[in-house]
Amino acid sequence: MLYIFITWLILMLILLAQGIQKNSKDREGSDLKRWGEQYRKK
């Protein structure tokens, strides 16, 4: 029973991570651009 719960938990974490990556791709890109601009100014 515990093994099934752990397996389910791992699967949910993987799905959650994939969802976060899909949703934040655009945001990450803009954040990297902003960070790059700030770094160049320094």
Secondary structure by P-SEA (a helix, b strand, c coil): caaaaaaaaaaaaaaaaaaaaaaaaaaaaaaaaaaaaaaaac
